[in-house]
Amino acid sequence: MSEQPRYLDLPLRRFLEDTAAAQPTPGGGSVAALTAALASATGRMAANYTVGRKRFADVQQEVSALQQRLATAGQMLEQLVAEDMIAYRQLQAVWRRDDATPASQVDRSAALVGAIAVPFEVVAVAGALLADLDRLKDVANPDLLSDVGVAAELAVAAARSAALNVRINLNQLDNAAEADSLRTQLSHQLEHVEDRYRSVSTHVNQWI
């Protein structure tokens, strides 16, 4: 298995070209993680235009805390961009085996769990992002409110996209009970995502 490029150290064009190419990675999971990372960055921009401004002195501490949480989420998502590629390449390697031994089945199950876990984490982090954006909309520099809205649009798109990858892979799990449990967890996560997204979107659209 060839070494995966460190895309975040390369020009953005390389990631776009490789995503478009007829190759397995980067794929939808990595794109979802990167989209959520962009949501984090856009939210942090709104926070950075608030921190240090005299007219927002009364919310400095809260916005600084939101800024730090958004930054932490962004770092996690950057890592998930790479982890999704690793997980999918491992799953693909197992699929290519031409044997049906018990050991191979165990490897297949483990690889599937890994391919599910990464986009599942993207959904969770995107939900946390949206919770912070929901608060940021009320305390950030209002001149940057549209950027908070853009961040929310990116975060919800990332969560929905990652959830699609989770559902597709869940259909291949041999353990039906485990698959149903994960579907239920995912549904709860998405309810949280959609609730926070609606809150931000409704607030932002009042100003349009």
C-alpha positions in Angstrom: 0.0 0.0 0.0 1.6 3.3 -1.1 2.0 6.1 1.4 -0.9 8.6 1.6 0.1 12.1 0.7 -0.1 14.7 3.5 -2.7 16.8 1.8 -2.8 19.5 4.4 0.8 20.2 3.6 0.2 20.4 -0.1 -1.6 23.0 -2.3 -5.3 22.8 -2.2 -5.4 22.1 -5.9 -3.7 18.7 -5.3 -6.5 17.6 -3.0 -9.1 18.7 -5.5 -7.4 17.0 -8.4 -6.9 13.8 -6.4 -10.5 13.8 -5.2 -11.7 14.1 -8.9 -9.3 11.3 -10.1 -10.3 7.7 -10.6 -8.7 6.5 -7.4 -10.3 5.5 -4.1 -8.9 8.3 -1.8 -9.5 11.0 -1.0 -13.2 10.3 -1.2 -16.5 11.4 0.3 -15.4 10.9 4.0 -12.3 13.0 3.7 -14.3 15.7 1.8 -16.8 15.7 4.6 -14.1 16.1 7.2 -12.4 18.9 5.2 -15.8 20.7 4.8 -16.3 20.6 8.6 -12.7 21.9 9.1 -13.6 24.8 6.8 -16.7 25.4 9.0 -14.4 25.6 12.0 -12.1 28.1 10.3 -15.0 30.3 9.2 -16.4 30.3 12.7 -13.0 31.2 14.1 -12.8 34.1 11.7 -16.0 35.6 13.2 -14.5 35.0 16.7 -11.3 36.7 15.7 -13.1 39.8 14.5 -14.7 40.0 18.0 -11.9 39.2 20.4 -9.9 42.3 21.2 -12.5 44.8 20.1 -13.5 47.3 22.8 -17.2 47.3 21.8 -17.4 43.6 22.6 -15.5 43.8 25.9 -18.3 42.2 27.9 -18.2 39.0 25.8 -14.4 38.6 25.4 -14.0 35.7 27.8 -16.9 33.7 26.2 -15.9 34.4 22.6 -12.3 33.4 23.5 -13.5 30.1 24.9 -15.6 29.5 21.7 -12.6 30.4 19.6 -10.5 27.8 21.4 -13.1 25.1 21.1 -13.6 25.8 17.4 -9.8 25.6 16.9 -9.7 22.3 18.7 -12.5 20.9 16.6 -10.6 22.1 13.5 -7.5 20.2 14.5 -9.5 17.0 15.1 -11.2 17.4 11.7 -7.8 17.9 10.0 -6.7 14.6 11.5 -10.0 12.9 10.4 -9.3 13.9 6.8 -6.2 11.7 6.8 -7.8 9.0 9.1 -10.7 8.5 6.7 -8.3 7.8 3.8 -6.4 5.3 5.9 -9.5 3.5 7.1 -10.9 3.2 3.5 -7.6 2.0 2.1 -7.5 -0.7 4.8 -11.1 -1.7 4.0 -10.3 -1.9 0.3 -7.2 -4.1 1.0 -9.4 -6.6 2.9 -12.0 -6.6 0.1 -9.4 -7.4 -2.4 -8.5 -10.7 -0.7 -9.7 -13.8 -2.4 -10.3 -15.9 0.7 -13.1 -16.6 3.1 -11.2 -17.8 6.1 -12.4 -17.0 9.6 -9.4 -14.7 10.1 -10.3 -12.9 6.9 -13.8 -12.4 8.1 -12.5 -10.9 11.4 -10.2 -8.6 9.4 -13.1 -7.5 7.2 -15.3 -6.7 10.2 -12.5 -4.8 11.9 -11.9 -2.8 8.7 -15.6 -2.0 8.4 -15.8 -0.8 11.9 -12.9 1.5 11.2 -14.5 2.8 8.1 -17.7 3.5 10.0 -16.0 5.1 13.1 -14.2 7.9 11.2 -17.3 9.5 9.5 -19.3 8.9 12.6 -16.7 11.0 14.5 -17.1 13.7 11.8 -20.8 13.8 12.5 -20.1 14.2 16.2 -17.5 16.9 15.8 -19.7 18.8 13.3 -22.5 18.7 15.9 -20.2 20.2 18.5 -19.2 22.8 16.0 -22.8 23.7 15.4 -23.4 24.0 19.1 -20.6 26.5 19.4 -21.8 28.4 16.3 -25.3 28.5 17.8 -23.8 30.5 20.8 -21.4 32.5 18.7 -24.3 33.9 16.6 -25.4 35.8 19.7 -22.1 37.2 20.8 -19.9 37.6 17.8 -19.3 40.8 15.9 -22.6 41.2 14.0 -20.7 42.3 10.9 -19.5 38.7 10.7 -22.9 37.2 11.2 -23.1 36.0 7.6 -19.8 34.1 8.2 -21.3 32.4 11.2 -24.2 31.4 8.9 -21.7 30.1 6.2 -19.9 28.1 8.9 -23.2 26.5 9.9 -24.1 25.6 6.3 -20.7 23.9 5.9 -21.0 22.1 9.2 -24.4 20.7 8.5 -23.4 19.7 5.0 -20.4 17.9 6.4 -22.5 16.0 9.0 -25.1 14.9 6.5 -22.4 13.8 4.0 -20.5 11.9 6.7 -23.7 10.3 7.9 -24.4 9.0 4.4 -21.0 7.2 4.4 -21.8 5.7 7.8 -25.2 4.4 6.6 -23.7 2.8 3.5 -21.0 1.0 5.5 -23.5 -0.1 8.2 -25.4 -2.1 5.6 -22.4 -4.3 5.3 -22.0 -5.2 9.0 -22.6 -8.8 9.7 -23.8 -8.0 13.3 -27.3 -6.7 12.7 -27.8 -5.7 16.4 -24.6 -3.6 16.3 -25.7 -2.0 13.1 -29.1 -1.1 14.5 -27.5 0.3 17.6 -25.2 2.5 15.6 -28.1 3.7 13.4 -30.0 4.8 16.5 -26.9 6.7 17.8 -26.4 8.3 14.4 -30.1 9.4 14.3 -29.7 11.0 17.7 -26.5 12.8 16.6 -28.2 14.1 13.4 -31.2 15.4 15.4 -28.8 17.5 17.5 -27.0 18.6 14.3 -30.3 19.7 12.6 -31.6 21.4 15.7 -28.5 23.6 16.1 -28.3 24.3 12.4 -31.9 25.5 12.3 -31.2 27.8 15.3 -28.3 29.4 13.6 -30.0 29.6 10.2 -33.2 31.1 11.6 -31.2 33.8 13.4 -29.0 34.7 10.4 -31.9 34.8 8.0 -33.7 37.4 10.2 -31.0 39.8 8.9 -31.4 39.1 5.2 
